[in-house]
Amino acid sequence: PRYVLEVAFVAAIAALVAVAFIQGRGGEAFGSLALLAMAGFRVLPSMAALMATTNEIRTSWPAFERTTAELAAAQPVLH
């Protein structure tokens, strides 16, 4: 997922640069696009970690549900 995010981000920045130059505002948009690119590359590792954690939670959820169901069933036995 990390490389997919990076490729998608670079493609989006390239598309924004192309649109800015086609509209004739490449020089005006350069600073904003550079800032957006720098901020995006700083955020990408956190987004990749968030996606990995979300995937781990999603794959572990059935085991969590089974465990809580077994603990709930064992509750009367313990008291």
PDB file of N, CA, C and O in Angstrom:
ATOM      1  N   PRO A   1       0.808  -1.217   0.000  1.00  0.00           N
ATOM      2  CA  PRO A   1       0.000   0.000   0.000  1.00  0.00           C
ATOM      3  C   PRO A   1       0.851   1.281   0.000  1.00  0.00           C
ATOM      4  O   PRO A   1       0.428   2.314  -0.520  1.00  0.00           O
ATOM      5  N   ARG A   2       2.044   1.201   0.585  1.00  0.00           N
ATOM      6  CA  ARG A   2       2.866   2.405   0.667  1.00  0.00           C
ATOM      7  C   ARG A   2       3.240   2.903  -0.725  1.00  0.00           C
ATOM      8  O   ARG A   2       3.137   4.096  -1.010  1.00  0.00           O
ATOM      9  N   TYR A   3       3.669   2.000  -1.581  1.00  0.00           N
ATOM     10  CA  TYR A   3       4.099   2.409  -2.913  1.00  0.00           C
ATOM     11  C   TYR A   3       2.913   2.864  -3.756  1.00  0.00           C
ATOM     12  O   TYR A   3       3.047   3.761  -4.587  1.00  0.00           O
ATOM     13  N   VAL A   4       1.772   2.256  -3.548  1.00  0.00           N
ATOM     14  CA  VAL A   4       0.573   2.680  -4.271  1.00  0.00           C
ATOM     15  C   VAL A   4       0.211   4.106  -3.873  1.00  0.00           C
ATOM     16  O   VAL A   4      -0.119   4.927  -4.729  1.00  0.00           O
ATOM     17  N   LEU A   5       0.274   4.401  -2.578  1.00  0.00           N
ATOM     18  CA  LEU A   5       0.000   5.762  -2.115  1.00  0.00           C
ATOM     19  C   LEU A   5       0.988   6.758  -2.713  1.00  0.00           C
ATOM     20  O   LEU A   5       0.593   7.833  -3.163  1.00  0.00           O
ATOM     21  N   GLU A   6       2.256   6.406  -2.718  1.00  0.00           N
ATOM     22  CA  GLU A   6       3.273   7.313  -3.249  1.00  0.00           C
ATOM     23  C   GLU A   6       3.072   7.564  -4.740  1.00  0.00           C
ATOM     24  O   GLU A   6       3.172   8.703  -5.197  1.00  0.00           O
ATOM     25  N   VAL A   7       2.792   6.514  -5.493  1.00  0.00           N
ATOM     26  CA  VAL A   7       2.572   6.677  -6.931  1.00  0.00           C
ATOM     27  C   VAL A   7       1.331   7.522  -7.186  1.00  0.00           C
ATOM     28  O   VAL A   7       1.343   8.396  -8.053  1.00  0.00           O
ATOM     29  N   ALA A   8       0.262   7.270  -6.439  1.00  0.00           N
ATOM     30  CA  ALA A   8      -0.960   8.055  -6.610  1.00  0.00           C
ATOM     31  C   ALA A   8      -0.718   9.521  -6.262  1.00  0.00           C
ATOM     32  O   ALA A   8      -1.225  10.415  -6.940  1.00  0.00           O
ATOM     33  N   PHE A   9       0.048   9.764  -5.215  1.00  0.00           N
ATOM     34  CA  PHE A   9       0.326  11.138  -4.814  1.00  0.00           C
ATOM     35  C   PHE A   9       1.161  11.860  -5.869  1.00  0.00           C
ATOM     36  O   PHE A   9       0.863  13.001  -6.220  1.00  0.00           O
ATOM     37  N   VAL A  10       2.196  11.206  -6.371  1.00  0.00           N
ATOM     38  CA  VAL A  10       3.037  11.821  -7.398  1.00  0.00           C
ATOM     39  C   VAL A  10       2.222  12.066  -8.666  1.00  0.00           C
ATOM     40  O   VAL A  10       2.389  13.100  -9.313  1.00  0.00           O
ATOM     41  N   ALA A  11       1.350  11.138  -9.026  1.00  0.00           N
ATOM     42  CA  ALA A  11       0.504  11.320 -10.207  1.00  0.00           C
ATOM     43  C   ALA A  11      -0.445  12.502 -10.016  1.00  0.00           C
ATOM     44  O   ALA A  11      -0.678  13.269 -10.950  1.00  0.00           O
ATOM     45  N   ALA A  12      -0.989  12.650  -8.816  1.00  0.00           N
ATOM     46  CA  ALA A  12      -1.889  13.773  -8.548  1.00  0.00           C
ATOM     47  C   ALA A  12      -1.141  15.102  -8.624  1.00  0.00           C
ATOM     48  O   ALA A  12      -1.652  16.069  -9.190  1.00  0.00           O
ATOM     49  N   ILE A  13       0.054  15.155  -8.064  1.00  0.00           N
ATOM     50  CA  ILE A  13       0.855  16.382  -8.143  1.00  0.00           C
ATOM     51  C   ILE A  13       1.202  16.690  -9.603  1.00  0.00           C
ATOM     52  O   ILE A  13       1.134  17.844 -10.028  1.00  0.00           O
ATOM     53  N   ALA A  14       1.573  15.661 -10.369  1.00  0.00           N
ATOM     54  CA  ALA A  14       1.896  15.862 -11.783  1.00  0.00           C
ATOM     55  C   ALA A  14       0.681  16.378 -12.548  1.00  0.00           C
ATOM     56  O   ALA A  14       0.812  17.245 -13.412  1.00  0.00           O
ATOM     57  N   ALA A  15      -0.490  15.854 -12.237  1.00  0.00           N
ATOM     58  CA  ALA A  15      -1.711  16.326 -12.895  1.00  0.00           C
ATOM     59  C   ALA A  15      -1.990  17.782 -12.539  1.00  0.00           C
ATOM     60  O   ALA A  15      -2.377  18.568 -13.403  1.00  0.00           O
ATOM     61  N   LEU A  16      -1.798  18.143 -11.279  1.00  0.00           N
ATOM     62  CA  LEU A  16      -2.010  19.535 -10.875  1.00  0.00           C
ATOM     63  C   LEU A  16      -1.021  20.472 -11.563  1.00  0.00           C
ATOM     64  O   LEU A  16      -1.387  21.572 -11.976  1.00  0.00           O
ATOM     65  N   VAL A  17       0.223  20.040 -11.685  1.00  0.00           N
ATOM     66  CA  VAL A  17       1.228  20.851 -12.382  1.00  0.00           C
ATOM     67  C   VAL A  17       0.842  21.011 -13.848  1.00  0.00           C
ATOM     68  O   VAL A  17       0.935  22.108 -14.399  1.00  0.00           O
ATOM     69  N   ALA A  18       0.412  19.929 -14.478  1.00  0.00           N
ATOM     70  CA  ALA A  18       0.015  19.989 -15.885  1.00  0.00           C
ATOM     71  C   ALA A  18      -1.158  20.939 -16.083  1.00  0.00           C
ATOM     72  O   ALA A  18      -1.162  21.734 -17.024  1.00  0.00           O
ATOM     73  N   VAL A  19      -2.142  20.864 -15.211  1.00  0.00           N
ATOM     74  CA  VAL A  19      -3.305  21.752 -15.320  1.00  0.00           C
ATOM     75  C   VAL A  19      -2.881  23.204 -15.130  1.00  0.00           C
ATOM     76  O   VAL A  19      -3.343  24.087 -15.852  1.00  0.00           O
ATOM     77  N   ALA A  20      -2.003  23.452 -14.162  1.00  0.00           N
ATOM     78  CA  ALA A  20      -1.543  24.821 -13.921  1.00  0.00           C
ATOM     79  C   ALA A  20      -0.804  25.371 -15.141  1.00  0.00           C
ATOM     80  O   ALA A  20      -0.997  26.532 -15.501  1.00  0.00           O
ATOM     81  N   PHE A  21       0.032  24.563 -15.778  1.00  0.00           N
ATOM     82  CA  PHE A  21       0.765  25.044 -16.947  1.00  0.00           C
ATOM     83  C   PHE A  21      -0.142  25.198 -18.156  1.00  0.00           C
ATOM     84  O   PHE A  21       0.048  26.112 -18.958  1.00  0.00           O
ATOM     85  N   ILE A  22      -1.119  24.321 -18.299  1.00  0.00           N
ATOM     86  CA  ILE A  22      -2.060  24.441 -19.413  1.00  0.00           C
ATOM     87  C   ILE A  22      -2.865  25.728 -19.291  1.00  0.00           C
ATOM     88  O   ILE A  22      -3.151  26.388 -20.291  1.00  0.00           O
ATOM     89  N   GLN A  23      -3.229  26.080 -18.065  1.00  0.00           N
ATOM     90  CA  GLN A  23      -3.992  27.307 -17.839  1.00  0.00           C
ATOM     91  C   GLN A  23      -3.105  28.548 -17.868  1.00  0.00           C
ATOM     92  O   GLN A  23      -3.606  29.670 -17.794  1.00  0.00           O
ATOM     93  N   GLY A  24      -1.804  28.357 -17.975  1.00  0.00           N
ATOM     94  CA  GLY A  24      -0.890  29.483 -18.052  1.00  0.00           C
ATOM     95  C   GLY A  24      -0.541  30.082 -16.706  1.00  0.00           C
ATOM     96  O   GLY A  24      -0.029  31.200 -16.643  1.00  0.00           O
ATOM     97  N   ARG A  25      -0.804  29.367 -15.637  1.00  0.00           N
ATOM     98  CA  ARG A  25      -0.515  29.887 -14.296  1.00  0.00           C
ATOM     99  C   ARG A  25       0.533  29.028 -13.594  1.00  0.00           C
ATOM    100  O   ARG A  25       0.493  28.877 -12.373  1.00  0.00           O
ATOM    101  N   GLY A  26       1.452  28.474 -14.342  1.00  0.00           N
ATOM    102  CA  GLY A  26       2.466  27.597 -13.764  1.00  0.00           C
ATOM    103  C   GLY A  26       3.344  28.304 -12.758  1.00  0.00           C
ATOM    104  O   GLY A  26       3.654  27.753 -11.702  1.00  0.00           O
ATOM    105  N   GLY A  27       3.749  29.527 -13.078  1.00  0.00           N
ATOM    106  CA  GLY A  27       4.607  30.282 -12.174  1.00  0.00           C
ATOM    107  C   GLY A  27       3.899  30.664 -10.888  1.00  0.00           C
ATOM    108  O   GLY A  27       4.492  30.629  -9.810  1.00  0.00           O
ATOM    109  N   GLU A  28       2.634  31.028 -11.003  1.00  0.00           N
ATOM    110  CA  GLU A  28       1.861  31.419  -9.819  1.00  0.00           C
ATOM    111  C   GLU A  28       1.613  30.230  -8.896  1.00  0.00           C
ATOM    112  O   GLU A  28       1.643  30.366  -7.673  1.00  0.00           O
ATOM    113  N   ALA A  29       1.372  29.085  -9.481  1.00  0.00           N
ATOM    114  CA  ALA A  29       0.999  27.909  -8.696  1.00  0.00           C
ATOM    115  C   ALA A  29       2.200  27.140  -8.173  1.00  0.00           C
ATOM    116  O   ALA A  29       2.041  26.225  -7.366  1.00  0.00           O
ATOM    117  N   PHE A  30       3.400  27.494  -8.618  1.00  0.00           N
ATOM    118  CA  PHE A  30       4.577  26.708  -8.248  1.00  0.00           C
ATOM    119  C   PHE A  30       4.782  26.644  -6.740  1.00  0.00           C
ATOM    120  O   PHE A  30       5.032  25.564  -6.205  1.00  0.00           O
ATOM    121  N   GLY A  31       4.686  27.756  -6.053  1.00  0.00           N
ATOM    122  CA  GLY A  31       4.895  27.783  -4.602  1.00  0.00           C
ATOM    123  C   GLY A  31       3.871  26.944  -3.860  1.00  0.00           C
ATOM    124  O   GLY A  31       4.213  26.184  -2.955  1.00  0.00           O
ATOM    125  N   SER A  32       2.620  27.087  -4.249  1.00  0.00           N
ATOM    126  CA  SER A  32       1.556  26.316  -3.591  1.00  0.00           C
ATOM    127  C   SER A  32       1.709  24.824  -3.846  1.00  0.00           C
ATOM    128  O   SER A  32       1.523  24.012  -2.940  1.00  0.00           O
ATOM    129  N   LEU A  33       2.046  24.467  -5.073  1.00  0.00           N
ATOM    130  CA  LEU A  33       2.219  23.050  -5.395  1.00  0.00           C
ATOM    131  C   LEU A  33       3.440  22.464  -4.696  1.00  0.00           C
ATOM    132  O   LEU A  33       3.415  21.308  -4.273  1.00  0.00           O
ATOM    133  N   ALA A  34       4.504  23.249  -4.572  1.00  0.00           N
ATOM    134  CA  ALA A  34       5.688  22.766  -3.858  1.00  0.00           C
ATOM    135  C   ALA A  34       5.362  22.532  -2.388  1.00  0.00           C
ATOM    136  O   ALA A  34       5.780  21.531  -1.807  1.00  0.00           O
ATOM    137  N   LEU A  35       4.617  23.453  -1.792  1.00  0.00           N
ATOM    138  CA  LEU A  35       4.217  23.292  -0.393  1.00  0.00           C
ATOM    139  C   LEU A  35       3.316  22.072  -0.224  1.00  0.00           C
ATOM    140  O   LEU A  35       3.474  21.304   0.725  1.00  0.00           O
ATOM    141  N   LEU A  36       2.379  21.897  -1.140  1.00  0.00           N
ATOM    142  CA  LEU A  36       1.491  20.734  -1.098  1.00  0.00           C
ATOM    143  C   LEU A  36       2.289  19.436  -1.238  1.00  0.00           C
ATOM    144  O   LEU A  36       2.015  18.461  -0.538  1.00  0.00           O
ATOM    145  N   ALA A  37       3.263  19.421  -2.129  1.00  0.00           N
ATOM    146  CA  ALA A  37       4.078  18.217  -2.329  1.00  0.00           C
ATOM    147  C   ALA A  37       4.898  17.899  -1.086  1.00  0.00           C
ATOM    148  O   ALA A  37       4.980  16.743  -0.673  1.00  0.00           O
ATOM    149  N   MET A  38       5.504  18.919  -0.490  1.00  0.00           N
ATOM    150  CA  MET A  38       6.306  18.679   0.719  1.00  0.00           C
ATOM    151  C   MET A  38       5.430  18.175   1.861  1.00  0.00           C
ATOM    152  O   MET A  38       5.797  17.227   2.556  1.00  0.00           O
ATOM    153  N   ALA A  39       4.288  18.797   2.053  1.00  0.00           N
ATOM    154  CA  ALA A  39       3.389  18.366   3.132  1.00  0.00           C
ATOM    155  C   ALA A  39       2.878  16.957   2.870  1.00  0.00           C
ATOM    156  O   ALA A  39       2.782  16.145   3.791  1.00  0.00           O
ATOM    157  N   GLY A  40       2.554  16.670   1.627  1.00  0.00           N
ATOM    158  CA  GLY A  40       2.058  15.343   1.287  1.00  0.00           C
ATOM    159  C   GLY A  40       3.076  14.250   1.548  1.00  0.00           C
ATOM    160  O   GLY A  40       2.733  13.187   2.065  1.00  0.00           O
ATOM    161  N   PHE A  41       4.321  14.505   1.194  1.00  0.00           N
ATOM    162  CA  PHE A  41       5.350  13.495   1.437  1.00  0.00           C
ATOM    163  C   PHE A  41       5.639  13.325   2.918  1.00  0.00           C
ATOM    164  O   PHE A  41       6.120  12.270   3.331  1.00  0.00           O
ATOM    165  N   ARG A  42       5.357  14.338   3.727  1.00  0.00           N
ATOM    166  CA  ARG A  42       5.510  14.193   5.177  1.00  0.00           C
ATOM    167  C   ARG A  42       4.357  13.371   5.759  1.00  0.00           C
ATOM    168  O   ARG A  42       4.539  12.678   6.759  1.00  0.00           O
ATOM    169  N   VAL A  43       3.187  13.441   5.151  1.00  0.00           N
ATOM    170  CA  VAL A  43       1.998  12.755   5.661  1.00  0.00           C
ATOM    171  C   VAL A  43       1.921  11.309   5.174  1.00  0.00           C
ATOM    172  O   VAL A  43       1.315  10.470   5.841  1.00  0.00           O
ATOM    173  N   LEU A  44       2.516  11.007   4.040  1.00  0.00           N
ATOM    174  CA  LEU A  44       2.405   9.664   3.452  1.00  0.00           C
ATOM    175  C   LEU A  44       2.812   8.531   4.393  1.00  0.00           C
ATOM    176  O   LEU A  44       2.089   7.537   4.446  1.00  0.00           O
ATOM    177  N   PRO A  45       3.913   8.606   5.138  1.00  0.00           N
ATOM    178  CA  PRO A  45       4.242   7.491   6.042  1.00  0.00           C
ATOM    179  C   PRO A  45       3.178   7.256   7.117  1.00  0.00           C
ATOM    180  O   PRO A  45       2.887   6.115   7.473  1.00  0.00           O
ATOM    181  N   SER A  46       2.611   8.332   7.622  1.00  0.00           N
ATOM    182  CA  SER A  46       1.551   8.175   8.624  1.00  0.00           C
ATOM    183  C   SER A  46       0.308   7.551   8.013  1.00  0.00           C
ATOM    184  O   SER A  46      -0.353   6.730   8.650  1.00  0.00           O
ATOM    185  N   MET A  47      -0.013   7.931   6.788  1.00  0.00           N
ATOM    186  CA  MET A  47      -1.167   7.334   6.120  1.00  0.00           C
ATOM    187  C   MET A  47      -0.940   5.850   5.875  1.00  0.00           C
ATOM    188  O   MET A  47      -1.861   5.049   6.039  1.00  0.00           O
ATOM    189  N   ALA A  48       0.263   5.476   5.486  1.00  0.00           N
ATOM    190  CA  ALA A  48       0.574   4.061   5.256  1.00  0.00           C
ATOM    191  C   ALA A  48       0.474   3.277   6.558  1.00  0.00           C
ATOM    192  O   ALA A  48      -0.048   2.162   6.574  1.00  0.00           O
ATOM    193  N   ALA A  49       0.970   3.854   7.650  1.00  0.00           N
ATOM    194  CA  ALA A  49       0.873   3.175   8.950  1.00  0.00           C
ATOM    195  C   ALA A  49      -0.578   3.049   9.387  1.00  0.00           C
ATOM    196  O   ALA A  49      -0.973   2.021   9.938  1.00  0.00           O
ATOM    197  N   LEU A  50      -1.371   4.078   9.148  1.00  0.00           N
ATOM    198  CA  LEU A  50      -2.790   4.025   9.492  1.00  0.00           C
ATOM    199  C   LEU A  50      -3.509   2.948   8.691  1.00  0.00           C
ATOM    200  O   LEU A  50      -4.335   2.215   9.234  1.00  0.00           O
ATOM    201  N   MET A  51      -3.200   2.852   7.410  1.00  0.00           N
ATOM    202  CA  MET A  51      -3.820   1.816   6.583  1.00  0.00           C
ATOM    203  C   MET A  51      -3.401   0.424   7.038  1.00  0.00           C
ATOM    204  O   MET A  51      -4.223  -0.492   7.040  1.00  0.00           O
ATOM    205  N   ALA A  52      -2.146   0.248   7.422  1.00  0.00           N
ATOM    206  CA  ALA A  52      -1.677  -1.056   7.898  1.00  0.00           C
ATOM    207  C   ALA A  52      -2.362  -1.432   9.205  1.00  0.00           C
ATOM    208  O   ALA A  52      -2.747  -2.586   9.394  1.00  0.00           O
ATOM    209  N   THR A  53      -2.515  -0.475  10.100  1.00  0.00           N
ATOM    210  CA  THR A  53      -3.184  -0.740  11.371  1.00  0.00           C
ATOM    211  C   THR A  53      -4.652  -1.072  11.153  1.00  0.00           C
ATOM    212  O   THR A  53      -5.182  -1.985  11.785  1.00  0.00           O
ATOM    213  N   THR A  54      -5.306  -0.343  10.271  1.00  0.00           N
ATOM    214  CA  THR A  54      -6.710  -0.621   9.958  1.00  0.00           C
ATOM    215  C   THR A  54      -6.867  -2.023   9.386  1.00  0.00           C
ATOM    216  O   THR A  54      -7.805  -2.738   9.739  1.00  0.00           O
ATOM    217  N   ASN A  55      -5.962  -2.416   8.513  1.00  0.00           N
ATOM    218  CA  ASN A  55      -6.002  -3.759   7.938  1.00  0.00           C
ATOM    219  C   ASN A  55      -5.779  -4.819   9.006  1.00  0.00           C
ATOM    220  O   ASN A  55      -6.429  -5.864   8.983  1.00  0.00           O
ATOM    221  N   GLU A  56      -4.871  -4.566   9.938  1.00  0.00           N
ATOM    222  CA  GLU A  56      -4.613  -5.516  11.017  1.00  0.00           C
ATOM    223  C   GLU A  56      -5.840  -5.668  11.919  1.00  0.00           C
ATOM    224  O   GLU A  56      -6.175  -6.779  12.330  1.00  0.00           O
ATOM    225  N   ILE A  57      -6.499  -4.571  12.222  1.00  0.00           N
ATOM    226  CA  ILE A  57      -7.719  -4.631  13.038  1.00  0.00           C
ATOM    227  C   ILE A  57      -8.799  -5.413  12.298  1.00  0.00           C
ATOM    228  O   ILE A  57      -9.485  -6.244  12.892  1.00  0.00           O
ATOM    229  N   ARG A  58      -8.948  -5.148  11.008  1.00  0.00           N
ATOM    230  CA  ARG A  58      -9.975  -5.820  10.215  1.00  0.00           C
ATOM    231  C   ARG A  58      -9.744  -7.330  10.175  1.00  0.00           C
ATOM    232  O   ARG A  58     -10.697  -8.104  10.267  1.00  0.00           O
ATOM    233  N   THR A  59      -8.491  -7.752  10.040  1.00  0.00           N
ATOM    234  CA  THR A  59      -8.226  -9.190   9.973  1.00  0.00           C
ATOM    235  C   THR A  59      -8.303  -9.853  11.345  1.00  0.00           C
ATOM    236  O   THR A  59      -8.562 -11.054  11.429  1.00  0.00           O
ATOM    237  N   SER A  60      -8.086  -9.103  12.414  1.00  0.00           N
ATOM    238  CA  SER A  60      -8.132  -9.664  13.767  1.00  0.00           C
ATOM    239  C   SER A  60      -9.529  -9.631  14.377  1.00  0.00           C
ATOM    240  O   SER A  60      -9.759 -10.253  15.414  1.00  0.00           O
ATOM    241  N   TRP A  61     -10.452  -8.926  13.763  1.00  0.00           N
ATOM    242  CA  TRP A  61     -11.778  -8.736  14.346  1.00  0.00           C
ATOM    243  C   TRP A  61     -12.525 -10.044  14.613  1.00  0.00           C
ATOM    244  O   TRP A  61     -13.109 -10.172  15.690  1.00  0.00           O
ATOM    245  N   PRO A  62     -12.545 -11.026  13.701  1.00  0.00           N
ATOM    246  CA  PRO A  62     -13.255 -12.278  13.999  1.00  0.00           C
ATOM    247  C   PRO A  62     -12.714 -12.989  15.242  1.00  0.00           C
ATOM    248  O   PRO A  62     -13.490 -13.536  16.025  1.00  0.00           O
ATOM    249  N   ALA A  63     -11.407 -12.987  15.428  1.00  0.00           N
ATOM    250  CA  ALA A  63     -10.830 -13.618  16.623  1.00  0.00           C
ATOM    251  C   ALA A  63     -11.246 -12.862  17.881  1.00  0.00           C
ATOM    252  O   ALA A  63     -11.512 -13.471  18.917  1.00  0.00           O
ATOM    253  N   PHE A  64     -11.300 -11.551  17.791  1.00  0.00           N
ATOM    254  CA  PHE A  64     -11.748 -10.744  18.928  1.00  0.00           C
ATOM    255  C   PHE A  64     -13.198 -11.068  19.286  1.00  0.00           C
ATOM    256  O   PHE A  64     -13.534 -11.213  20.462  1.00  0.00           O
ATOM    257  N   GLU A  65     -14.049 -11.179  18.275  1.00  0.00           N
ATOM    258  CA  GLU A  65     -15.459 -11.497  18.537  1.00  0.00           C
ATOM    259  C   GLU A  65     -15.606 -12.885  19.154  1.00  0.00           C
ATOM    260  O   GLU A  65     -16.399 -13.066  20.077  1.00  0.00           O
ATOM    261  N   ARG A  66     -14.850 -13.870  18.657  1.00  0.00           N
ATOM    262  CA  ARG A  66     -14.908 -15.213  19.238  1.00  0.00           C
ATOM    263  C   ARG A  66     -14.451 -15.198  20.690  1.00  0.00           C
ATOM    264  O   ARG A  66     -15.068 -15.832  21.546  1.00  0.00           O
ATOM    265  N   THR A  67     -13.382 -14.480  20.963  1.00  0.00           N
ATOM    266  CA  THR A  67     -12.851 -14.421  22.325  1.00  0.00           C
ATOM    267  C   THR A  67     -13.841 -13.764  23.272  1.00  0.00           C
ATOM    268  O   THR A  67     -14.060 -14.261  24.377  1.00  0.00           O
ATOM    269  N   THR A  68     -14.439 -12.658  22.858  1.00  0.00           N
ATOM    270  CA  THR A  68     -15.411 -11.991  23.736  1.00  0.00           C
ATOM    271  C   THR A  68     -16.648 -12.855  23.938  1.00  0.00           C
ATOM    272  O   THR A  68     -17.230 -12.852  25.023  1.00  0.00           O
ATOM    273  N   ALA A  69     -17.059 -13.597  22.908  1.00  0.00           N
ATOM    274  CA  ALA A  69     -18.211 -14.485  23.064  1.00  0.00           C
ATOM    275  C   ALA A  69     -17.895 -15.613  24.045  1.00  0.00           C
ATOM    276  O   ALA A  69     -18.733 -15.971  24.873  1.00  0.00           O
ATOM    277  N   GLU A  70     -16.696 -16.169  23.954  1.00  0.00           N
ATOM    278  CA  GLU A  70     -16.311 -17.234  24.889  1.00  0.00           C
ATOM    279  C   GLU A  70     -16.198 -16.706  26.315  1.00  0.00           C
ATOM    280  O   GLU A  70     -16.589 -17.390  27.261  1.00  0.00           O
ATOM    281  N   LEU A  71     -15.673 -15.511  26.474  1.00  0.00           N
ATOM    282  CA  LEU A  71     -15.582 -14.922  27.813  1.00  0.00           C
ATOM    283  C   LEU A  71     -16.967 -14.618  28.382  1.00  0.00           C
ATOM    284  O   LEU A  71     -17.204 -14.800  29.576  1.00  0.00           O
ATOM    285  N   ALA A  72     -17.868 -14.159  27.536  1.00  0.00           N
ATOM    286  CA  ALA A  72     -19.231 -13.892  27.993  1.00  0.00           C
ATOM    287  C   ALA A  72     -19.924 -15.192  28.384  1.00  0.00           C
ATOM    288  O   ALA A  72     -20.689 -15.216  29.349  1.00  0.00           O
ATOM    289  N   ALA A  73     -19.668 -16.270  27.650  1.00  0.00           N
ATOM    290  CA  ALA A  73     -20.273 -17.555  27.982  1.00  0.00           C
ATOM    291  C   ALA A  73     -19.667 -18.132  29.258  1.00  0.00           C
ATOM    292  O   ALA A  73     -20.352 -18.839  29.997  1.00  0.00           O
ATOM    293  N   ALA A  74     -18.413 -17.846  29.522  1.00  0.00           N
ATOM    294  CA  ALA A  74     -17.751 -18.365  30.718  1.00  0.00           C
ATOM    295  C   ALA A  74     -18.050 -17.530  31.954  1.00  0.00           C
ATOM    296  O   ALA A  74     -17.765 -17.965  33.070  1.00  0.00           O
ATOM    297  N   GLN A  75     -18.610 -16.361  31.783  1.00  0.00           N
ATOM    298  CA  GLN A  75     -18.885 -15.461  32.906  1.00  0.00           C
ATOM    299  C   GLN A  75     -19.753 -16.116  33.982  1.00  0.00           C
ATOM    300  O   GLN A  75     -19.407 -16.010  35.158  1.00  0.00           O
ATOM    301  N   PRO A  76     -20.871 -16.792  33.645  1.00  0.00           N
ATOM    302  CA  PRO A  76     -21.677 -17.425  34.700  1.00  0.00           C
ATOM    303  C   PRO A  76     -20.919 -18.531  35.434  1.00  0.00           C
ATOM    304  O   PRO A  76     -21.161 -18.759  36.619  1.00  0.00           O
ATOM    305  N   VAL A  77     -20.029 -19.204  34.765  1.00  0.00           N
ATOM    306  CA  VAL A  77     -19.263 -20.277  35.389  1.00  0.00           C
ATOM    307  C   VAL A  77     -18.286 -19.700  36.409  1.00  0.00           C
ATOM    308  O   VAL A  77     -18.033 -20.316  37.445  1.00  0.00           O
ATOM    309  N   LEU A  78     -17.750 -18.551  36.130  1.00  0.00           N
ATOM    310  CA  LEU A  78     -16.760 -17.943  37.007  1.00  0.00           C
ATOM    311  C   LEU A  78     -17.383 -17.333  38.259  1.00  0.00           C
ATOM    312  O   LEU A  78     -16.694 -17.187  39.269  1.00  0.00           O
ATOM    313  N   HIS A  79     -18.649 -16.976  38.222  1.00  0.00           N
ATOM    314  CA  HIS A  79     -19.274 -16.332  39.385  1.00  0.00           C
ATOM    315  C   HIS A  79     -20.127 -17.284  40.145  1.00  0.00           C
ATOM    316  O   HIS A  79     -20.727 -16.907  41.152  1.00  0.00           O
TER     317      HIS A  79
END
